[in-house]
């Protein structure tokens, strides 16, 4: 007797019109991608290290299969760059510059897969090349930049699979997600979104396809080392996630996450990606791609639900932008085309100028306007670290010689500790310690260290629970009028410890964000 046929065994309903073929090949997006990488490389040495880059360099000195807040991939890249060219910002940031250019090409390639002509592909590449997530991420060595490329590669493979019906592309999806899982766990969110999109919009037969299952197995295999490290250390990533959900980190908070959707590609691109989302969900010729629209809806809902950072779903916004570029170019060719094209051209010019000023280090650091830091928080975090170390050194030199010899440094966050590790030795400073994220595992002060120069606390209240004497001894002066997290912070000299470091380090000093 024949077995009953279930819904999962039936092929997805055919769309009302056939799926359009891929658009023509064109060199334009490749040229824009190369231009984006070239600009990023030319500006890579401007300003200075970002706090996260200083942290990655420290993590690279303690290579492992995992860290409190990330996998091993970016620390390994930082270690490699600093071994090849110690202290060279351009070499450190070269991978991100290349990844940024590759992201531009991939966005255009996704547009091509859904049928974009040459003009629409070039427009999609332009929108990516001026996107905040591409330019700001491409300027810094960052886990976000790696995530961006991983998500775009996986999504391009998914679009190829949905267009051609060749499920072998699912193996490419799994391989891309697997490499991404050596960086962070966020690619798992994309995997959930794609599976949910297919479950909602079809073709549901993919959920049982052997190549899809093989791709999922490959991704899971790559995740094993990092997940094993997390399990062995009590899943500290959960504490980081809870802190982010509580709003204790940049770009976190549900309201900020919602607002960031309108900004992170560009305000100019917002109506374009919205049009792309609507078209993916409603255009009959794109019925095969509806899972992509649902994937973003599911991922963004999960980001809001768990209180994640607002840029977590940004790569999928670029996918919607690729679809929206096709819709927009079609719109610009209709009645009133000259006026519509003029409107697009003016918006593009304003976007290009704004991206150059707000997202890239084109203005002098000494005269950086406050509105730049208001829009691009990370710009302020790349300015003033040598002067920060100078401020700490001034306090250290003012100590009596006996106290100088036994003093240690304590910082509130990993960026401050990383800056002192980079610039402190040349200034005669002792070792810096911090309880922030993985810094806790890189060592604690010896129990006899009872003279501490502490920075990273606005008020001395917390310090007074650890020390009998806490005195403000100076202020951080970065010698530029930039509003970042360190400029103007008090520097405290702390003496006397009723309890040794071994008793308070893991229970009170350690913190995550």
N, C-alpha and C positions, 0 to 999 in steps of 0.2 A: 504494500500500500504506500502511495506517495506521501511524503511528509507534508504537513500543512505549511503554506507560505506565510511568513510573518511580514510585518511592515519593513523590518530591517533587511529582509531578503529582496524586496522589490526595489528596482532602480528608482532614483528620484524622478519626479514628473519632469518631462521635457519642458523647457521654457517656451513661452508663447512664440518667440522668434529665436532663431539659432544664435548661439554665442558668436559675436563678431570675431574675426581672426585678429591676431596681433597686428599692431601698427607697423609701418615701415621702419627699417633701421636708419639711424641718423647719427652723425658724429657730434652734433651740437651738445648734447648732455655730457659727453666725454670731455669736451673742451671746457665746459663750465665746471665740471668736477675737478679737472686739472687746475683751473684758475683758482677754485676755492682752496685746494691744497696748497697752491703756491702762495696765496695771500696769507694763509694760516702759518706757513713756514716762515715767511718774511717777518711776521709779527710775533713769532714764538718767543723771541728773546726780550720782548718788551715787559715792563714792570718787573715782576719777580715771581717767586714760587707762590702757589696757592697753598693754603693750609693743608688741603687733602694731599697734594703732591709731597709736601714735607712728611706727612704721615706715611704715604706709600713708600717713601725712601727708607723710613725706619722699619716698616714691615718687611721691606726687602732685605734688611740686615738680619731678619729672623724668619727666613723662609720656612713655610709650613704648608700643609694641605688646606688650612683654613685659618680664619681670624674671626674675631667677635662679630664683625660687621661686613665681611666680604670673603670671597674665595681667593685662591692663590695667584690668579692670572695677572692682575695689574701690579701687585707688589713684585712679581717676577720680572715684569717689563721694566719697572723702575730700577730694580737691581741690575738688570742687563744694561740699561742706558747709563746708569751711574758708574758701571764698571768700564764701559767703552769710553765714556767722556765725563769724568767726575765733575759735577757742578755745572754742566752745560745744559741750559734750559732748552735750547733748540733741539738737541738730541733727545732729551727727555720727552719733549712734546711732539716729536716727529710722528710716532705711531698715531696719535690723535689727529694730526693734520691729514694724514693719509686716509684714516678712517672717515673723516669728515668729507673728503672728496669722493670717496667710495659711496657714501650715503647719498650724495647728490645724484650719482649715476644710477643707483638702485631705485630711487624714487621715480626717475624718468623711466626706468625699465619696467616698473610696476604699472605706470601709466600706459606704456606700450603694450603690455600684456592685455589690458582691457580695451585695446583698440585705438589708442591715441595716435594721431598723425604727428608729423614732424613738429609742427607749431605747438601742439599740446605737450609733447614730450619736452621740448625746450622750455616751455612755460613751467612745467612741473619741476624741472631741474633748477630753474631760477628761484622758484618758491622755496625749494630745499636749500639752495645755496645762500639764501638770505634768512633762513629760519634760525630762531634763537637757539634751539636745541642743537643745531648743527654747528653754528659759528661759536657759541659760547663753549659747547662741549669739545669742539675741535681745537680750541685754543689751549686746553689744559689736558694733562694726563689724567684721565678720569674713568671710573667704572661706568659712568653714564654713557660715554662715547662708545665703549665696547658694547654695552647693551643696545645702543642705537643700531649699530651695524648688525648685530645678531638678530634683532627683531626684524630688520628690513630683509636680510637674507632669507630668514625663515618664511616671512610673508611672501616674498617673491616666489619661493618654491611652492607655497600654498596656492598662489594665483596661477602658476604654471600648471599645477595639478588640476585645479578646478576648470581651467580653460581646455586643457587637452584630454582630461580624463585619465592620464597616465599616473597611476598612484605610486610609481617608483619615486616620484618627487617627494613623497612623504619621508623617505629616508634622508633626503637633504634637509627637510624640516627638523627631523630628530637630531641630525648631526650638528646643525647650527645651534639649536637649543642646548645641546649637550655641551658644546664649547662655551656657550654663554653661562651655563651653570657652574663652570669653573671660575666665573667672575662674580656672579651674584645669583640669588635664587629667583630673581625677577623674571627670567625667561619662562619659568614655570607658569607665571601668570598669563603669558601669551599662549602657552600651550592650552591652558584652561579655556581661554577666550576662543581659540580656534575650534576646539572640540565642542564647546557650547554653541558656537555659531553654526557648526555643521549639524548638531543635534536639533537646533531650532529651525534652520532654513534648508538643510540638506546639502548635498546628497547623503542621507543617513547610512547608506551602505558603506561609506568610508569608515564608519565606526567599527566595522568588522573586517576591514581589508587587511590582508597580511602585511602589506608594505607599511600601512599606517601603524600597525602593531609593532612592526620591526623598528620603525622610526621612534616610537615611544620607548621601546626597550633601549635603543642607543642613547637617547637623552637621559634615561634613568641610570644607565651604566656610567655615563660621565659624571653624574651627580653624586655617585657613591663616595668618592674621597672626601668631598666637602661635607656631606651629610654625616659621614662617619666621624669627622673631626668635631662637628657640632654636637653629635650625640656623646662623644667622649668627654666633652667639656660642658655638658649640661644645657645645650642649646642656648648659648648666650644671644644668638640672633633674635630670640623672642623678646629679650629685654630691650634690645635696640628698637625693635618694631613697636613695643609698647611706648617707649619714649617718643618715637616719631608720631605715633597716634595721639599722644598727649600734647603735641605741639612744641616739643622741646628741641626742634631742629629746623634748619632753614627749609623753606618751601613746603612745610608741613601744615596740617590743619585743613579741615574739610572745605571751609570757605575759600581759603587760599588755593586749594587744589582746583576748585570750580573756576575761580577767576583766572588761574594760570592757563586753563584750556584756551582762553581767548587771546593769550599773549605769546605762548611758548613757540609757536610757529611764527606768527606775526599777526598783528591786528588786521592787516591787509588780507592775510590768507584765511582769516576766520570764516567769512561768508563763503569762501571757496571750499573749505573742507566740509562745512555744513551742507553745501550743495552736493559735494561728493558723497556724503553719508546718505542723503535723501535719495540720490540716484542709485546707489548700491542697494538700497532697500526697496526701491519702487520701479526702477527702469526695467521694462520687460527683457530687453536685450542683455541685461546684466544679471539675470536671475541666477546664473551659475555662481555669481560672486557675492550673493546676499550674506553668506556666512561671515564675510569680512566686516560688513557693517555691524552685524550682531556681535562680532568678536570685540569691537571697540566698545559697544554699549555694555557688554558684560564686564570687560576689564575695567572700564571707568567706574561702573557701579561697585565693583570690588574694591577699587582704590578708595572710593568715598566711604564704603562700609567699614573698612579696617583702618581708615585714617592714614593712608599712605601719602607719600609726597606727590604733588600734582604733576610732576614730569614723568612719572612711571609709565603712563600710557602714551607719551609723546610720539614714539615711533609709529604707533597706529594712527595718530593724527596725521603724520606724513603720508601714510597709505591713503587715508581719506582725501588728503590734499592732492595726491596723484590722480585720484578719480575726479576730484573737483576741477582739476586743470582741464580735463577733457570737456566737462560740462561748460566751463567758463569760456573756452575757446569756441565752442559751438554757439554759445550765447553771443559772443562778440561778432559772430559772422552773420547774425540775423539783421532785421530791419534796424536802421540807425547805426549800422556798423561803425562808421567813422567816429561818432560820439562815444560809443561804447569802448572802442579801442583806445581813444584818447583818455577816457576815464581809467582804464586799466594801466595805460602807460604812466599817467601821473601818479597813480598809487604805487606802481613798481618803482618809480624814481624816488619817491618819498621813503619807501621801505628800504631801498638800497642805502640811501643816505643815513637813515636812522639806524640800520644794522651796523654800519661802519662806525658810528659814534658810540652807540650804546653797548654793542656786543663785542667789539674788538678794541685792543689797547692802542687806539690811534691818537688820543689826546695826551698831552704831557701829564704824567702822574702828579707833578707838583701843583697842577692847576685843574685837577679833575673835578668837574662840577658835581654838586651833590645829587642832582637828578640822575646822573649816570649810575651811581651806587644804589639809588632808590629803585631803579629799574633792574639793574644787574648787580645783585648782591656780591657775586663772586669777584667782580672787578676790584672792589675794596679789599678783598681778602688776599690780593696779590701785591699789595703795596705796603712797604714799611717794615718788613721783617728784619733787615740788618739794623735799623734804628731801634727796633724793639729789643734786640740783643744788646745794643749799646746802653739802653736804659737799665737793663738788668745788670750789666757790667758796672755801671756807675754805682749802683747800690752795693754790689759785691766789694768794690774797691774801698768803699767807705767803712767797711767792717774792720774791727781790730784784727791784726795779723793772725792771732790765735783762732779767731772765729772764721776768718777766711779759709784757713787750712782745713776746717772740718765742716764747712757749710755745704749744703746741697740745694738744688733748685726744685721747686714743686709748681707744676702748672695745672690750670683748670681744664685745659683741653689738649688734644693731640697736636694741633697746629702749633701751639706755643712750644710744646716739648720738641717738635720737629725742627722748629726754627732755632732753638737753642742747641740742638744737636748739630745743626748745619753751621751756625755762625758762632756758637759759644766757645769752642776750643781756641780759635784765633784771638779771642778776647780774654783768655785766661779764666773762663767760667768753669765751674764744676759740672758734673753730670746733672741733667734735668730728668725728673720723674713725673709721671702723671697717672692718675687712676682712670683716665678716659678710654673707653673701648679696649682695644687690644694692648694699649700702653700698659695696662695693669699687669699683663703677663710678661712684659719685657724687663721686669725687675722692680724692686721696691728699695727705698733707702735703707741702709743698715740701721739696726736698732740703736746704735750709738749716735746717729745723726740728729742732734737736738738744736742745731742752728739752721734755719730754713729760710730761703728767700722765696716767697710765694707770689704768684701772679695768676690772674684769671678769676678772681673773686671781687665783685663790686664792693662787698662789705665784709668786715672781718668776723662776722658771727660764726660761720662754720669753722673757721680756723681756730677760734677760741675754744671749741670743743676738743681740739687736739693739742693745743699748746697753752702754756701758762702765761706767756707774754706775747702779744701781737701788736706790732708798731708799724704804722705807715711810714715808709722810708723814701718814697719817691713816686713818680708817676711815669707811665709809658709815654714817651714823646717820639712819635714817628716822623717828626719834622715836616709833615705835610698835613694840610687841613682836610683829611679824609675821614669820613665817618664809618669806621669799621669796628670790629669787635674788640680790638686791643687798644686803639688810640685813646690815651687819657686814663687807662685803667690804673688803679693804685697798685703799688708794689709793697708788700709787707715783709718785714723781718720778724720771724717767729722763733721763740726760744722756749726751752723747757717742755718735756713731754711726760706727762703722768703715766701714759701707756706707751709701750713700744710699737713701732711700725707693724710688726708681725701681728699685733692684735687688731689694728684698725684698718689695715690696707684693704683686705677683701670685703670687709663688712661695712666700712664707712667711706673710705676714699674712692673705691671703685664705683664708677657710674657709666652709663651708656646713653648714647643719643645718636 
